[in-house]
């Protein structure tokens, strides 16, 4: 299988640049796998030389928030997506089996060595709503790390850069900070703004996608985040918000591979409990590491896609 990346619109030095799926590429093949957000609208012409075309989608369902044409079944023979609900929905409304649920991959060569824990808790990612703002107010009371970029970020993230302890880290530096932290906070969901909601509701049969069952209530949609597997492979405890989907349970088991928090009040209590009893969570951390290592890294992904 020939593997091509299409990273023209990706923010430099973000996760997709480190999949390095080209490590598994075979030149003389009639099958091609491509990844990169620009492929949604601009599949490169080189794909036409291949008999079987596959696409790795690690953004779904966020593209439904846009007004672009995101139905890819007429362009690809197989689409692998991190959103199980959208796969089920698209297969049903398109009367196909082209969409298949996969995980957010991580290349083993970037796993950092075991590190001493210097920090209590960390968060890396965008600030998308009030719960993220409240979360920053909570973690600043601990020995925390908040890692952020300064480019390609939304206005809420810009407004909270004063909370950041680390800016514009290289990927390997970010992973080192995570590995030096006892806890990593993860939200596997994303709030939609009014224009996003309008674009979602413009999609055919949008009500059939379980992703959108809160769109008139909380405006949230589920999305698997890369930071979960990153923290897992950094041997850092994942503290995950319990939400209306809990999509992480498609891949991991609560209290065996991670810990839930119910709301931000519970978040503060859980952080306090964990850092004061950290050794009690060592088995969860190790189980999570090996579960990710054996099942959800890029080598496992390529084996699944090749099948």
C-alpha positions as a LaTeX table, in Angstrom:
\begin{tabular}{lrrr}
\hline
Residue & $x$ (\AA) & $y$ (\AA) & $z$ (\AA) \\
\hline
Unk1 & 0.00 & 0.00 & 0.00 \\
Unk2 & 1.36 & 3.39 & $-1.05$ \\
Unk3 & 0.93 & 6.03 & 1.68 \\
Unk4 & 0.77 & 9.77 & 0.97 \\
Unk5 & 0.32 & 12.72 & 3.31 \\
Unk6 & $-1.48$ & 15.86 & 2.24 \\
Unk7 & $-0.55$ & 18.36 & 4.97 \\
Unk8 & $-0.91$ & 21.64 & 3.05 \\
Unk9 & $-3.51$ & 23.09 & 5.46 \\
Unk10 & $-2.23$ & 21.49 & 8.69 \\
Unk11 & $-0.79$ & 23.76 & 11.37 \\
Unk12 & 3.00 & 23.22 & 11.37 \\
Unk13 & 4.47 & 20.78 & 13.90 \\
Unk14 & 1.10 & 19.45 & 15.05 \\
Unk15 & 0.28 & 15.78 & 15.62 \\
Unk16 & $-0.40$ & 14.76 & 12.02 \\
Unk17 & 3.20 & 15.56 & 11.06 \\
Unk18 & 4.35 & 12.84 & 13.44 \\
Unk19 & 2.25 & 9.91 & 12.24 \\
Unk20 & 5.10 & 9.14 & 9.81 \\
Unk21 & 2.93 & 6.58 & 8.06 \\
Unk22 & 5.31 & 6.76 & 5.11 \\
Unk23 & 7.48 & 4.39 & 7.17 \\
Unk24 & 5.04 & 1.67 & 6.08 \\
Unk25 & 4.62 & 2.73 & 2.47 \\
Unk26 & 5.14 & 0.28 & $-0.40$ \\
Unk27 & 5.87 & 1.90 & $-3.75$ \\
Unk28 & 4.65 & $-0.76$ & $-6.17$ \\
Unk29 & 1.03 & $-1.08$ & $-5.13$ \\
Unk30 & $-2.35$ & $-0.47$ & $-6.69$ \\
Unk31 & $-3.72$ & 0.68 & $-3.30$ \\
Unk32 & $-3.13$ & 4.11 & $-1.79$ \\
Unk33 & $-3.81$ & 5.58 & 1.66 \\
Unk34 & $-3.80$ & 9.35 & 2.07 \\
Unk35 & $-4.19$ & 11.55 & 5.15 \\
Unk36 & $-4.35$ & 15.27 & 5.86 \\
Unk37 & $-7.26$ & 17.69 & 6.21 \\
Unk38 & $-6.82$ & 19.28 & 2.76 \\
Unk39 & $-7.85$ & 15.95 & 1.24 \\
Unk40 & $-11.46$ & 16.64 & 2.26 \\
Unk41 & $-11.84$ & 19.25 & $-0.45$ \\
Unk42 & $-8.74$ & 18.78 & $-2.58$ \\
Unk43 & $-7.80$ & 15.15 & $-3.15$ \\
Unk44 & $-4.58$ & 15.35 & $-5.23$ \\
Unk45 & $-4.75$ & 14.08 & $-8.79$ \\
Unk46 & $-2.04$ & 11.51 & $-8.13$ \\
Unk47 & $-4.72$ & 9.40 & $-6.42$ \\
Unk48 & $-6.24$ & 8.64 & $-9.82$ \\
Unk49 & $-3.33$ & 6.35 & $-10.73$ \\
Unk50 & $-4.34$ & 3.91 & $-7.99$ \\
Unk51 & $-7.03$ & 1.26 & $-8.25$ \\
Unk52 & $-8.05$ & 1.31 & $-4.57$ \\
Unk53 & $-8.16$ & 4.64 & $-2.72$ \\
Unk54 & $-8.33$ & 4.94 & 1.08 \\
Unk55 & $-8.51$ & 7.99 & 3.33 \\
Unk56 & $-7.52$ & 8.33 & 7.00 \\
Unk57 & $-9.75$ & 10.97 & 8.65 \\
Unk58 & $-8.66$ & 12.10 & 12.14 \\
Unk59 & $-10.88$ & 15.20 & 12.26 \\
Unk60 & $-14.42$ & 13.85 & 12.00 \\
Unk61 & $-16.98$ & 15.00 & 13.06 \\
Unk62 & $-15.69$ & 18.61 & 13.06 \\
Unk63 & $-15.91$ & 18.92 & 9.27 \\
Unk64 & $-19.70$ & 18.75 & 9.57 \\
Unk65 & $-19.44$ & 22.15 & 11.27 \\
Unk66 & $-18.28$ & 23.64 & 7.98 \\
Unk67 & $-20.19$ & 24.30 & 4.77 \\
Unk68 & $-17.84$ & 22.16 & 2.67 \\
Unk69 & $-18.69$ & 18.94 & 0.85 \\
Unk70 & $-17.55$ & 16.26 & 3.25 \\
Unk71 & $-19.20$ & 13.16 & 1.76 \\
Unk72 & $-16.21$ & 11.19 & 0.51 \\
Unk73 & $-17.75$ & 7.88 & $-0.52$ \\
Unk74 & $-17.76$ & 8.97 & $-4.17$ \\
Unk75 & $-14.02$ & 9.76 & $-3.97$ \\
Unk76 & $-12.67$ & 6.85 & $-1.92$ \\
Unk77 & $-13.19$ & 3.13 & $-1.58$ \\
Unk78 & $-12.63$ & 3.20 & 2.18 \\
Unk79 & $-12.67$ & 6.01 & 4.77 \\
Unk80 & $-11.24$ & 5.41 & 8.25 \\
Unk81 & $-12.59$ & 7.82 & 10.88 \\
Unk82 & $-12.14$ & 8.49 & 14.60 \\
Unk83 & $-15.91$ & 9.06 & 14.97 \\
Unk84 & $-17.90$ & 5.81 & 15.38 \\
Unk85 & $-21.25$ & 7.64 & 15.29 \\
Unk86 & $-20.51$ & 9.35 & 11.99 \\
Unk87 & $-19.34$ & 6.05 & 10.48 \\
Unk88 & $-22.62$ & 4.37 & 11.43 \\
Unk89 & $-24.65$ & 7.34 & 10.18 \\
Unk90 & $-22.84$ & 7.71 & 6.86 \\
Unk91 & $-22.92$ & 3.99 & 6.12 \\
Unk92 & $-26.67$ & 4.05 & 6.72 \\
Unk93 & $-27.64$ & 7.15 & 4.74 \\
Unk94 & $-25.23$ & 6.31 & 1.90 \\
Unk95 & $-26.13$ & 2.60 & 1.90 \\
Unk96 & $-22.46$ & 1.66 & 2.01 \\
Unk97 & $-19.88$ & 0.05 & 4.28 \\
Unk98 & $-17.04$ & 2.33 & 3.27 \\
Unk99 & $-16.75$ & 4.16 & 6.60 \\
Unk100 & $-14.90$ & 2.38 & 9.41 \\
Unk101 & $-14.09$ & 3.47 & 12.95 \\
Unk102 & $-10.41$ & 3.64 & 13.95 \\
Unk103 & $-8.39$ & 5.36 & 16.68 \\
Unk104 & $-6.13$ & 8.40 & 16.81 \\
Unk105 & $-2.72$ & 6.86 & 16.06 \\
Unk106 & 0.69 & 7.48 & 17.63 \\
Unk107 & 4.05 & 6.45 & 16.20 \\
Unk108 & 6.02 & 4.40 & 18.74 \\
Unk109 & 9.31 & 6.05 & 17.85 \\
Unk110 & 8.10 & 9.26 & 19.56 \\
Unk111 & 7.28 & 7.64 & 22.92 \\
Unk112 & 9.36 & 9.56 & 25.47 \\
Unk113 & 11.46 & 7.71 & 28.05 \\
Unk114 & 10.10 & 7.30 & 31.56 \\
Unk115 & 10.39 & 10.61 & 33.37 \\
Unk116 & 10.26 & 11.78 & 36.94 \\
Unk117 & 7.04 & 13.59 & 37.78 \\
Unk118 & 7.81 & 17.30 & 38.27 \\
Unk119 & 4.27 & 18.63 & 37.86 \\
Unk120 & 0.87 & 17.80 & 39.31 \\
Unk121 & $-1.35$ & 18.32 & 36.29 \\
Unk122 & $-1.18$ & 19.45 & 32.68 \\
Unk123 & $-3.46$ & 20.47 & 29.84 \\
Unk124 & $-2.48$ & 20.97 & 26.22 \\
Unk125 & $-4.99$ & 22.11 & 23.67 \\
Unk126 & $-7.46$ & 24.87 & 22.89 \\
Unk127 & $-9.82$ & 26.81 & 25.13 \\
Unk128 & $-13.27$ & 26.35 & 23.60 \\
Unk129 & $-15.80$ & 27.35 & 26.25 \\
Unk130 & $-16.59$ & 28.20 & 29.86 \\
Unk131 & $-15.66$ & 24.75 & 31.19 \\
Unk132 & $-12.16$ & 25.10 & 29.74 \\
Unk133 & $-11.81$ & 28.55 & 31.29 \\
Unk134 & $-12.96$ & 27.19 & 34.66 \\
Unk135 & $-10.51$ & 24.30 & 34.28 \\
Unk136 & $-7.60$ & 26.75 & 33.93 \\
Unk137 & $-8.75$ & 28.53 & 37.09 \\
Unk138 & $-8.67$ & 25.17 & 38.88 \\
Unk139 & $-5.29$ & 23.86 & 37.72 \\
Unk140 & $-3.51$ & 27.16 & 38.43 \\
Unk141 & $-3.88$ & 26.26 & 42.13 \\
Unk142 & $-1.57$ & 23.29 & 41.57 \\
Unk143 & 1.92 & 22.87 & 40.17 \\
Unk144 & 0.62 & 22.86 & 36.60 \\
Unk145 & 1.65 & 23.04 & 32.96 \\
Unk146 & $-0.59$ & 24.58 & 30.35 \\
Unk147 & 0.85 & 24.21 & 26.85 \\
Unk148 & $-0.48$ & 26.25 & 23.94 \\
Unk149 & 0.40 & 27.43 & 20.48 \\
Unk150 & 0.23 & 31.11 & 19.56 \\
Unk151 & $-0.78$ & 30.59 & 15.91 \\
Unk152 & $-3.87$ & 28.98 & 14.43 \\
Unk153 & $-5.81$ & 29.31 & 17.69 \\
Unk154 & $-9.27$ & 30.69 & 18.45 \\
Unk155 & $-10.06$ & 33.93 & 20.29 \\
Unk156 & $-10.75$ & 32.24 & 23.64 \\
Unk157 & $-7.36$ & 30.55 & 23.55 \\
Unk158 & $-5.71$ & 33.85 & 22.66 \\
Unk159 & $-7.41$ & 35.51 & 25.63 \\
Unk160 & $-6.08$ & 32.85 & 28.01 \\
Unk161 & $-2.47$ & 32.73 & 26.87 \\
Unk162 & $-1.52$ & 34.45 & 30.13 \\
Unk163 & $-2.23$ & 31.09 & 31.81 \\
Unk164 & 0.23 & 29.27 & 29.55 \\
Unk165 & 3.44 & 27.98 & 31.07 \\
Unk166 & 4.82 & 26.74 & 27.74 \\
Unk167 & 4.26 & 28.29 & 24.32 \\
Unk168 & 4.92 & 26.87 & 20.85 \\
Unk169 & 6.73 & 23.77 & 22.04 \\
Unk170 & 8.02 & 21.32 & 19.48 \\
Unk171 & 6.12 & 18.06 & 19.58 \\
Unk172 & 8.87 & 16.17 & 21.40 \\
Unk173 & 9.11 & 18.98 & 23.98 \\
Unk174 & 5.36 & 18.84 & 24.54 \\
Unk175 & 5.48 & 15.09 & 25.09 \\
Unk176 & 8.31 & 15.54 & 27.58 \\
Unk177 & 6.21 & 18.02 & 29.61 \\
Unk178 & 3.30 & 15.58 & 29.58 \\
Unk179 & 5.56 & 12.75 & 30.72 \\
Unk180 & 6.78 & 14.93 & 33.60 \\
Unk181 & 3.18 & 15.50 & 34.79 \\
Unk182 & 1.19 & 13.20 & 37.04 \\
Unk183 & $-2.18$ & 13.99 & 35.43 \\
Unk184 & $-3.34$ & 15.05 & 31.97 \\
Unk185 & $-6.83$ & 16.53 & 31.55 \\
Unk186 & $-8.85$ & 15.46 & 28.53 \\
Unk187 & $-12.19$ & 16.62 & 27.08 \\
Unk188 & $-13.34$ & 14.34 & 24.25 \\
Unk189 & $-15.93$ & 16.83 & 23.02 \\
Unk190 & $-16.15$ & 20.22 & 21.38 \\
Unk191 & $-18.71$ & 23.06 & 21.64 \\
Unk192 & $-20.26$ & 24.32 & 18.41 \\
Unk193 & $-20.88$ & 28.00 & 17.64 \\
Unk194 & $-24.13$ & 29.17 & 15.96 \\
Unk195 & $-22.64$ & 29.10 & 12.46 \\
Unk196 & $-21.44$ & 25.53 & 13.11 \\
Unk197 & $-24.93$ & 24.50 & 14.20 \\
Unk198 & $-26.42$ & 26.01 & 11.05 \\
Unk199 & $-23.95$ & 24.09 & 8.89 \\
Unk200 & $-24.69$ & 20.83 & 10.71 \\
Unk201 & $-28.43$ & 21.28 & 10.25 \\
Unk202 & $-27.90$ & 21.88 & 6.54 \\
Unk203 & $-26.57$ & 18.32 & 6.16 \\
Unk204 & $-28.95$ & 15.66 & 4.84 \\
Unk205 & $-30.54$ & 13.57 & 7.62 \\
Unk206 & $-28.30$ & 15.20 & 10.22 \\
Unk207 & $-30.65$ & 14.09 & 13.04 \\
Unk208 & $-29.62$ & 10.48 & 12.38 \\
Unk209 & $-26.07$ & 11.07 & 13.60 \\
Unk210 & $-25.77$ & 10.40 & 17.35 \\
Unk211 & $-23.03$ & 13.07 & 17.39 \\
Unk212 & $-25.70$ & 15.72 & 17.09 \\
Unk213 & $-28.15$ & 14.59 & 19.78 \\
Unk214 & $-27.09$ & 17.50 & 22.03 \\
Unk215 & $-26.95$ & 20.16 & 19.34 \\
Unk216 & $-30.10$ & 21.92 & 20.62 \\
Unk217 & $-29.19$ & 21.43 & 24.30 \\
Unk218 & $-25.48$ & 21.90 & 25.04 \\
Unk219 & $-24.22$ & 22.48 & 21.45 \\
Unk220 & $-21.46$ & 19.93 & 22.14 \\
Unk221 & $-20.33$ & 17.21 & 19.75 \\
Unk222 & $-18.00$ & 14.29 & 20.60 \\
Unk223 & $-14.47$ & 14.03 & 19.23 \\
Unk224 & $-11.64$ & 11.71 & 20.21 \\
Unk225 & $-8.61$ & 13.79 & 21.15 \\
Unk226 & $-5.01$ & 12.96 & 20.40 \\
Unk227 & $-4.02$ & 14.06 & 23.89 \\
Unk228 & $-5.49$ & 10.89 & 25.40 \\
Unk229 & $-3.16$ & 8.46 & 23.65 \\
Unk230 & $-0.28$ & 10.92 & 24.04 \\
Unk231 & $-0.72$ & 11.00 & 27.82 \\
Unk232 & $-1.23$ & 7.24 & 27.93 \\
Unk233 & 2.07 & 6.60 & 26.15 \\
Unk234 & 3.78 & 9.23 & 28.32 \\
Unk235 & 2.76 & 7.16 & 31.36 \\
Unk236 & 0.61 & 10.03 & 32.62 \\
Unk237 & $-2.80$ & 9.44 & 34.18 \\
Unk238 & $-5.68$ & 10.54 & 31.96 \\
Unk239 & $-8.38$ & 12.46 & 33.84 \\
Unk240 & $-11.28$ & 12.52 & 31.37 \\
Unk241 & $-14.53$ & 14.49 & 31.49 \\
Unk242 & $-17.57$ & 12.24 & 31.58 \\
Unk243 & $-19.95$ & 13.52 & 28.90 \\
Unk244 & $-23.03$ & 12.51 & 26.91 \\
Unk245 & $-21.13$ & 10.04 & 24.68 \\
Unk246 & $-17.99$ & 8.84 & 26.50 \\
Unk247 & $-16.56$ & 7.84 & 23.14 \\
Unk248 & $-13.25$ & 6.92 & 24.80 \\
Unk249 & $-14.97$ & 3.77 & 26.11 \\
Unk250 & $-14.96$ & 2.42 & 22.54 \\
Unk251 & $-11.22$ & 1.90 & 23.09 \\
Unk252 & $-10.40$ & 2.08 & 26.81 \\
Unk253 & $-12.04$ & 1.03 & 30.10 \\
Unk254 & $-12.73$ & 3.53 & 32.92 \\
Unk255 & $-10.92$ & 2.86 & 36.20 \\
Unk256 & $-8.71$ & 0.38 & 34.36 \\
Unk257 & $-7.07$ & 2.72 & 31.84 \\
Unk258 & $-8.22$ & 6.19 & 32.97 \\
Unk259 & $-10.29$ & 8.11 & 35.54 \\
Unk260 & $-13.45$ & 10.13 & 34.89 \\
Unk261 & $-14.41$ & 13.47 & 36.41 \\
Unk262 & $-18.07$ & 14.52 & 36.36 \\
Unk263 & $-17.75$ & 18.32 & 36.30 \\
Unk264 & $-15.24$ & 20.98 & 37.21 \\
Unk265 & $-16.00$ & 20.79 & 40.94 \\
Unk266 & $-15.27$ & 17.09 & 40.76 \\
Unk267 & $-12.17$ & 17.85 & 38.69 \\
Unk268 & $-10.64$ & 19.87 & 41.53 \\
Unk269 & $-11.40$ & 17.11 & 44.04 \\
Unk270 & $-10.02$ & 14.38 & 41.76 \\
Unk271 & $-6.76$ & 16.26 & 41.15 \\
Unk272 & $-6.28$ & 16.72 & 44.88 \\
Unk273 & $-7.02$ & 13.05 & 45.62 \\
Unk274 & $-4.77$ & 11.73 & 42.86 \\
Unk275 & $-1.69$ & 13.81 & 43.61 \\
Unk276 & $-1.95$ & 12.94 & 47.32 \\
Unk277 & $-2.26$ & 9.22 & 46.57 \\
Unk278 & $-0.38$ & 8.97 & 43.30 \\
Unk279 & 1.14 & 5.53 & 43.87 \\
Unk280 & $-2.37$ & 4.10 & 44.10 \\
Unk281 & $-2.82$ & 4.88 & 40.39 \\
Unk282 & 0.40 & 3.29 & 39.11 \\
Unk283 & $-1.37$ & 0.12 & 37.92 \\
Unk284 & $-3.88$ & 2.15 & 35.87 \\
Unk285 & $-1.04$ & 4.13 & 34.29 \\
Unk286 & 0.89 & 0.99 & 33.32 \\
Unk287 & $-2.19$ & $-0.83$ & 32.01 \\
Unk288 & $-3.09$ & 2.18 & 29.90 \\
Unk289 & 0.45 & 2.43 & 28.51 \\
Unk290 & 0.60 & $-1.19$ & 27.39 \\
Unk291 & $-2.98$ & $-1.18$ & 26.10 \\
Unk292 & $-2.11$ & 1.77 & 23.86 \\
Unk293 & 1.28 & 0.32 & 22.90 \\
Unk294 & $-0.08$ & $-3.03$ & 21.74 \\
Unk295 & $-3.35$ & $-1.85$ & 20.17 \\
Unk296 & $-3.43$ & 1.79 & 19.07 \\
Unk297 & $-0.08$ & 2.82 & 17.64 \\
Unk298 & 0.59 & 3.32 & 13.93 \\
Unk299 & 1.81 & $-0.25$ & 13.37 \\
Unk300 & $-1.54$ & $-1.62$ & 14.58 \\
Unk301 & $-3.38$ & 0.91 & 12.42 \\
Unk302 & $-1.55$ & $-0.11$ & 9.27 \\
Unk303 & $-2.23$ & $-3.81$ & 9.99 \\
Unk304 & $-5.94$ & $-3.03$ & 10.33 \\
Unk305 & $-6.04$ & $-0.97$ & 7.13 \\
Unk306 & $-4.08$ & $-3.59$ & 5.16 \\
Unk307 & $-6.67$ & $-6.22$ & 6.12 \\
\hline
\end{tabular}
